[in-house]
Amino acid sequence: MTDSRQPQQPDRNLALELVRATEAAAMAAGRWMGRAQKEEGDGAAVGAMRAVLNTVEMDGVVIIGEGEKDEAPMLANGERVGTGHPPEVDIAVDPVEGTTLLAEGRHGAVAVISAAPRGTLYDPGPIMYMEKWVVGPDATGVVDLDAPVGDNLRAIAKAKGKDANDLLVMTLDRPRHDDLVRDCRAAGARLRLISHGDVAAALLASVPESNVDVMIGIGGTPEGVLTACGLQATGGELLGRLWPRDEDERRHAEELGFDTTEILDTNRLCNSSDAFVAVTGITDGDLLAGVSYTPGGAITESMVMRGKSGTVRWIKAHHNLDKVMEYSAVEYG
C-alpha cells in the first residue's frame, strides 16, 4: 500500500523567532537574580519580551498572560503582539516562570512563550489552578485521574518497563499535596519536591534526556496550557482537571459555563499540533542552564519545540550585548 500523504517543503518554524523573545526576557530578568525584588525582575522580563515579540511577523493575541495570577506587570490577556501580519496565532506567555526563584536566587526560573493557531488554546477563565499528571511518550494512555495514586504510578512504571520504586516523581512542595506525597511514598516511588516552576518540571517529565518520570499535583492552569503546547512536540501527555480554590470560585466558573469535572487532556488545552514553544533558562535548573554574563555579553540556553514536526532543539547562544544595545530598545545592562 502506498502512502497517500504528499511530502511537503519545510515551512516556517515560528519557535525559532519566538526564542529571541524568551532570550531577551531571560537576559533582562537575570540581572535581578537574588535581589529580592520580584516585581522589578518580572517587569524587566515583560518589557524585553514585549519589545521583541512586536518584531515577529505574526498577528498574535495574548490568551494566557500569567501576570493575572501573580498581580504582576504583564503582557495582558487580549493584548495584540507581532507585526499584525499572518499567521494569526494565540499566544501564551510567562516572562518569568518562578518569580520567587529569581528573586531569591534559586534554581529553575525560566522564560516561556508558546504560540498556536488562533482559537486553539484553552482559556481557563477565572480558574487559576488545576490538578495535573504529566508523563512522557512511553507512558501515555495509562493514567486515570480517578484512580488511586499508587495504581497510576504502578501503571506508569509498567509502561516504562520499571519497578515503581525506580520512578522519580516531581511535585510542588505545598501543604495541599500532603496526601499526594504520602501516597507516592507508600507506592515506593522516589520524590523530588520543588518550590516553584511546574512548566519546567512538566517538560522534564516529557523528554527522554531527563530522569524525571512523572510530574503530578495541583499547579497553575496557565502553566498547564503552556505545557500542553510543548507536549505536542515531545509526544508526552497531560491529564488534568480544574481545581477551584473554594465554593465561590467553583460557582463563578460554572456560571460562566466551565465544567469543573471535565478531564482536560493535551489536545483540549492545545488543540493543534502546529504549536510552537520556546523556553530560556534564567537561573540554573534541571531543564536548562541559566543566563551567565560575560564582559560585554551573555550566554543563554534555550529549549525550542515545534509540534508539527516533533522537533525539540537545545540552543546555546552567545550574545554580544554591547552590539545588541546599539540597535535594540531593550536595556540589558
C-alpha positions as CSV (number, residue, x, y, z in Angstrom):
1,M,0.0,0.0,0.0
2,T,1.4,3.4,-0.9
3,D,1.4,6.3,1.5
4,S,-1.2,8.9,0.3
5,R,0.4,11.7,2.1
6,Q,2.3,14.0,-0.2
7,P,5.7,15.3,1.0
8,Q,5.8,19.0,1.8
9,Q,8.5,21.6,1.7
10,P,9.7,22.5,5.1
11,D,7.9,25.7,6.2
12,R,8.4,28.3,8.8
13,N,9.3,27.4,12.4
14,L,7.9,30.3,14.4
15,A,9.6,28.9,17.6
16,L,13.0,29.9,16.1
17,E,11.8,33.5,16.2
18,L,10.0,33.3,19.5
19,V,13.2,32.2,21.2
20,R,14.6,35.6,20.6
21,A,11.8,36.9,22.9
22,T,12.5,34.4,25.7
23,E,16.2,35.1,25.4
24,A,15.6,38.8,25.8
25,A,13.3,38.2,28.8
26,A,15.9,35.9,30.4
27,M,18.8,38.3,29.9
28,A,16.8,41.3,31.2
29,A,15.4,39.3,34.2
30,G,18.7,37.7,35.1
31,R,20.2,41.0,36.3
32,W,17.7,40.8,39.2
33,M,18.7,37.4,40.4
34,G,18.8,37.2,44.1
35,R,17.9,40.8,44.7
36,A,14.6,40.1,46.5
37,Q,12.7,42.3,44.0
38,K,10.1,40.1,42.3
39,E,8.2,42.9,40.6
40,E,11.3,44.6,39.2
41,G,12.7,41.3,37.8
42,D,9.3,40.4,36.3
43,G,8.8,43.9,34.9
44,A,12.2,43.8,33.1
45,A,11.3,40.4,31.6
46,V,7.9,41.6,30.4
47,G,9.3,44.7,28.8
48,A,12.1,42.8,27.0
49,M,9.7,40.1,25.8
50,R,7.1,42.5,24.5
51,A,9.7,44.6,22.6
52,V,11.0,41.5,20.7
53,L,7.6,39.9,20.2
54,N,6.4,43.0,18.4
55,T,9.1,42.5,15.7
56,V,7.9,38.9,14.9
57,E,6.0,38.6,11.7
58,M,2.6,37.4,13.1
59,D,-0.8,38.6,14.2
60,G,-0.7,37.4,17.8
61,V,-3.3,37.8,20.6
62,V,-2.3,37.0,24.2
63,I,-4.7,34.3,25.6
64,I,-2.6,33.4,28.6
65,G,-1.0,36.3,30.5
66,E,0.5,34.8,33.7
67,G,0.5,38.2,35.5
68,E,-3.1,37.9,36.4
69,K,-2.5,35.2,39.0
70,D,0.6,36.9,40.4
71,E,-0.8,40.5,40.1
72,A,2.5,41.2,38.2
73,P,3.3,43.6,35.4
74,M,2.3,41.6,32.3
75,L,1.5,41.1,28.7
76,A,-2.2,41.4,29.3
77,N,-4.8,39.0,28.1
78,G,-6.2,40.3,24.9
79,E,-3.1,42.3,24.0
80,R,-2.0,42.1,20.4
81,V,1.6,41.4,19.7
82,G,3.6,41.0,16.5
83,T,3.6,43.0,13.3
84,G,-0.1,42.3,12.6
85,H,0.5,40.2,9.5
86,P,-0.3,36.5,9.3
87,P,-0.1,33.9,10.7
88,E,-2.9,34.5,13.2
89,V,-1.9,32.9,16.5
90,D,-2.9,32.6,20.1
91,I,0.0,33.5,22.5
92,A,0.6,32.2,26.0
93,V,3.4,33.8,28.0
94,D,5.2,33.6,31.3
95,P,8.1,36.0,31.1
96,V,9.4,34.7,34.4
97,E,8.1,31.3,35.5
98,G,9.3,31.3,39.0
99,T,9.5,34.9,40.1
100,T,10.2,33.9,43.7
101,L,13.0,31.6,42.4
102,L,14.5,34.6,40.6
103,A,14.1,37.0,43.5
104,E,15.7,34.5,45.9
105,G,18.5,33.4,43.5
106,R,17.3,29.8,43.4
107,H,17.4,27.2,40.7
108,G,14.8,26.7,38.0
109,A,13.4,30.1,36.8
110,V,12.7,30.2,33.1
111,A,11.1,32.5,30.5
112,V,8.4,30.7,28.4
113,I,6.3,31.6,25.4
114,S,4.0,29.4,23.2
115,A,2.0,30.1,20.1
116,A,-0.7,28.1,18.3
117,P,-3.2,28.8,15.6
118,R,-6.0,31.3,16.5
119,G,-8.7,29.7,18.6
120,T,-6.8,26.6,19.6
121,L,-5.5,27.4,23.1
122,Y,-7.7,26.7,26.1
123,D,-8.9,29.8,28.1
124,P,-9.2,28.8,31.8
125,G,-11.3,31.9,32.7
126,P,-11.3,32.5,36.4
127,I,-9.8,29.1,37.4
128,M,-6.2,29.7,38.1
129,Y,-5.3,26.2,39.3
130,M,-5.7,22.6,38.0
131,E,-4.7,19.2,39.1
132,K,-2.4,17.5,36.6
133,W,-0.4,14.4,35.7
134,V,2.3,14.7,33.0
135,V,4.2,11.8,31.5
136,G,6.4,11.2,28.6
137,P,5.5,9.4,25.3
138,D,6.4,6.0,26.8
139,A,3.6,6.2,29.4
140,T,0.7,7.8,27.5
141,G,-2.8,6.4,27.9
142,V,-2.2,4.7,31.3
143,V,-3.1,7.4,33.8
144,D,-6.6,7.6,35.2
145,L,-7.3,10.8,37.2
146,D,-9.9,9.0,39.3
147,A,-7.7,6.1,40.2
148,P,-5.6,5.9,43.4
149,V,-2.1,7.5,43.1
150,G,-0.4,4.2,43.7
151,D,-2.3,2.5,40.9
152,N,-1.3,5.2,38.5
153,L,2.3,5.0,39.5
154,R,2.4,1.3,39.1
155,A,0.7,1.6,35.6
156,I,3.3,4.2,34.6
157,A,6.2,2.0,35.9
158,K,4.8,-1.0,33.9
159,A,4.6,1.1,30.7
160,K,8.1,2.3,31.2
161,G,9.5,-1.2,32.0
162,K,10.4,-0.2,35.5
163,D,9.6,-1.1,39.0
164,A,7.5,1.5,40.9
165,N,10.4,2.1,43.3
166,D,12.5,3.2,40.3
167,L,10.2,6.0,39.4
168,L,11.2,9.6,40.0
169,V,8.1,11.8,40.7
170,M,8.3,15.6,40.8
171,T,5.7,17.7,42.5
172,L,5.4,21.2,44.1
173,D,6.1,21.3,47.8
174,R,2.8,22.5,49.1
175,P,0.5,21.6,52.1
176,R,-2.2,20.7,49.6
177,H,0.0,17.9,48.4
178,D,0.5,16.2,51.8
179,D,-1.8,13.3,50.9
180,L,-0.3,13.0,47.4
181,V,3.3,12.9,48.9
182,R,2.2,10.2,51.4
183,D,0.7,8.1,48.6
184,C,3.8,8.4,46.4
185,R,5.9,7.2,49.3
186,A,3.6,4.4,50.1
187,A,3.9,3.2,46.4
188,G,7.7,3.2,46.8
189,A,8.4,6.0,44.3
190,R,11.2,8.4,44.7
191,L,10.2,12.1,45.1
192,R,11.7,15.4,44.2
193,L,9.9,18.3,45.8
194,I,10.2,21.7,44.1
195,S,9.2,25.1,45.5
196,H,8.1,26.6,42.2
197,G,8.2,26.1,38.4
198,D,5.9,23.3,37.2
199,V,6.3,24.1,33.5
200,A,9.9,23.2,33.6
201,A,9.1,20.2,35.8
202,A,6.4,19.0,33.3
203,L,8.7,19.3,30.3
204,L,11.4,17.4,32.2
205,A,8.9,14.5,32.6
206,S,8.2,14.5,28.9
207,V,11.7,14.3,27.4
208,P,13.9,11.2,27.3
209,E,17.0,13.2,28.3
210,S,15.6,13.6,31.8
211,N,15.4,11.1,34.6
212,V,12.0,12.5,35.8
213,D,9.3,10.0,35.1
214,V,6.1,11.9,36.0
215,M,5.1,15.4,37.3
216,I,1.9,15.5,39.4
217,G,0.0,17.8,41.6
218,I,-2.1,21.0,41.7
219,G,-0.4,23.9,39.9
220,G,-1.3,26.8,37.6
221,T,-3.8,26.4,34.8
222,P,-1.9,28.9,32.6
223,E,1.2,26.7,33.1
224,G,-0.9,23.7,32.0
225,V,-1.7,25.4,28.7
226,L,2.0,26.3,28.1
227,T,2.9,22.7,29.0
228,A,0.4,21.2,26.6
229,C,1.9,23.2,23.7
230,G,5.3,21.7,24.4
231,L,3.8,18.2,24.7
232,Q,2.6,18.5,21.1
233,A,6.2,18.3,20.2
234,T,7.6,15.8,22.8
235,G,4.7,13.4,22.4
236,G,4.0,13.3,26.1
237,E,0.6,13.5,27.8
238,L,-1.1,15.9,30.3
239,L,-4.3,14.9,32.0
240,G,-5.8,17.5,34.3
241,R,-8.9,18.9,35.9
242,L,-9.8,22.4,37.0
243,W,-9.3,23.0,40.7
244,P,-11.4,25.8,42.2
245,R,-9.9,27.1,45.4
246,D,-13.3,27.5,47.1
247,E,-17.0,27.2,46.5
248,D,-17.4,30.8,45.4
249,E,-14.7,30.2,42.7
250,R,-16.4,27.0,41.6
251,R,-19.8,28.7,41.4
252,H,-18.5,31.6,39.4
253,A,-16.8,29.2,37.0
254,E,-19.9,27.1,36.5
255,E,-22.0,30.3,35.9
256,L,-19.6,31.1,33.1
257,G,-20.1,27.7,31.6
258,F,-16.9,25.9,32.8
259,D,-17.3,22.2,33.8
260,T,-15.0,21.7,36.8
261,T,-15.4,17.9,36.5
262,E,-14.2,17.7,32.8
263,I,-10.9,15.9,32.2
264,L,-8.7,18.2,30.3
265,D,-6.1,16.4,28.1
266,T,-3.2,17.7,26.0
267,N,-5.4,18.3,22.9
268,R,-8.1,20.0,25.0
269,L,-5.6,22.5,26.3
270,C,-3.8,23.0,23.0
271,N,-6.0,21.8,20.1
272,S,-3.4,21.9,17.4
273,S,-0.2,20.0,16.6
274,D,1.0,23.2,14.9
275,A,2.2,24.6,18.2
276,F,5.5,26.3,19.0
277,V,7.2,26.7,22.3
278,A,10.4,28.5,23.4
279,V,11.9,28.3,26.9
280,T,15.1,30.0,28.1
281,G,16.8,29.5,31.4
282,I,17.1,32.5,33.7
283,T,18.6,30.7,36.7
284,D,20.4,27.3,36.5
285,G,17.9,24.4,36.6
286,D,17.4,20.8,35.8
287,L,16.0,21.6,32.4
288,L,18.2,24.5,31.3
289,A,21.3,26.4,32.3
290,G,20.6,30.0,33.5
291,V,22.0,33.2,32.0
292,S,25.7,33.8,32.5
293,Y,27.1,37.2,31.9
294,T,30.5,37.9,30.4
295,P,32.3,41.2,29.8
296,G,30.0,42.9,27.3
297,G,27.9,39.8,26.7
298,A,25.8,36.9,27.9
299,I,25.3,33.2,27.3
300,T,21.8,31.7,27.2
301,E,20.5,28.1,26.9
302,S,17.0,27.5,25.4
303,M,14.7,24.7,24.5
304,V,12.7,25.2,21.3
305,M,9.8,22.9,20.3
306,R,7.7,22.5,17.3
307,G,4.6,20.3,17.4
308,K,4.1,19.7,13.7
309,S,7.5,18.2,13.2
310,G,8.0,16.9,16.7
311,T,11.4,18.7,16.7
312,V,13.0,19.7,20.1
313,R,16.1,21.8,19.9
314,W,18.5,22.9,22.6
315,I,20.1,26.2,21.6
316,K,23.2,27.7,23.3
317,A,23.6,31.3,22.3
318,H,26.4,33.8,22.9
319,H,25.1,37.4,22.8
320,N,27.3,40.5,22.4
321,L,25.2,42.9,24.4
322,D,27.3,45.9,23.5
323,K,26.4,45.4,19.9
324,V,22.8,44.3,20.6
325,M,22.1,47.5,22.5
326,E,23.3,49.7,19.7
327,Y,20.1,48.9,17.8
328,S,17.8,47.4,20.4
329,A,15.4,49.3,22.6
330,V,15.8,46.6,25.3
331,E,18.0,47.5,28.3
332,Y,20.2,44.5,29.3
333,G,22.7,46.4,31.5
